[in-house]
Structure formats: C-alpha cells, structure tokens
C-alpha cells in the first residue's frame, strides 16, 4: 500500500512508520511515498528528508480561504496516488474536498481514549478531568473532530506524578506501536465496516 503521512510537529509517529517500512517492507505491506505538512521547518519534514521520502508543504495562510487550502491539500496528496493517508500529529481539520476524495482511507491517531477527550488537548483534558486510565485511539477520519470509527486503542495508566508532557510521552510510546500495527494490518488485510465497527480479517 502507498502511504501519504501528514504531520505538523516532531514526527515520531511518522518515524515509526518509516522504520517499520525500512525494516521489513514486505512484512509491513506499506511504503511512505510522501510526507505533507501544514508548515515548513518542522522536525517531521526533516525525518522524511533523511529517509529520502518526498515532502510537500501546504500552508493555510497561502490561500484565500480554508476551503481553497483544503482543495489544494487534496490535490497535493492525490499526486502521490495513496491507498492510505495517515494524519500523524497533523493539527488541522481535514475539510470536505479532502474527505470527498479520500474518505474512508484516512487514519488519524489521537492521544486519548475516544470518545473521551477529543480535540487538540486530549492529554491535558484527561489529566484535568482526573481519569486514572487514558491512552490513544487510532481511528478513521470523518467530518467531525475525532469522531470517526475506532480502529484500535491502547491503554496507559495515569500516575500521581504525571504532568501533561510526561503523560503524553508514555502515551506516545504506546501510540507509535499501535499505529504501526494498524497500518500493517489494514495494508495487508483491508478492513470491513459493520455500522461503526471496524473489522480487520
Ligand atoms: C501524537 O500524540 C498525536 O496523537 C498528537 O500529537 C502527537 C504527535 O506526535 N495529536 P509526533 O509528531 O508523531 O511525535
């Protein structure tokens, strides 16, 4: 399967996908063919360049409207003919043009156990609420914010001494493994949707 990965930051989830593909291309069943970002100069883009993967940047500020940006992002991604698109720490909401083109093939990873704590501050919100377990969710993207069908989840215990960054680091360790595993399974076996339930043979 051809993967396009979208990033906005450090790109450690991207790195896990690049490493899995390099270590065992056939076993992983997927190759990162391009990495896109919503801003230049981020570590995620540097990781792609080090791996020899083409990159592109699509900035909201370069377009007249959010809608025009969304259409341009869809065009840029389409040029790489992906089978699966992974939003790995991409901090923008994908719009209607993007989803019309790629809907059902876009995977996001979120640092909380959805449907609890959606949005940009999943770790902070879980900590503030006082839950004792949280984790991460890999899910398909629909037109809501972190509302699409859940593919897999990983659990992380909250410790008394946690702050947002310590908790997030432990979540990210679980998240990277989970994301690689999901991409491998879907790339190799495909999936079925039964209502909201994602079933992978
Ligand atoms: C991940 O925890 C992701 O779920 C969240 O931001 C983090 C991105 O980490 N939205 P990285 O850029 O992959 O290191």
Boltz pocket constraint, residues with backbone or C-beta under 6 A from the ligand:
constraints:
  - pocket:
      binder: B
      contacts: [[A, 7], [A, 8], [A, 9], [A, 10], [A, 11], [A, 12], [A, 13], [A, 14], [A, 44], [A, 88], [A, 89], [A, 90], [A, 109], [A, 110], [A, 111], [A, 168], [A, 172], [A, 175]]
      max_distance: 6.0
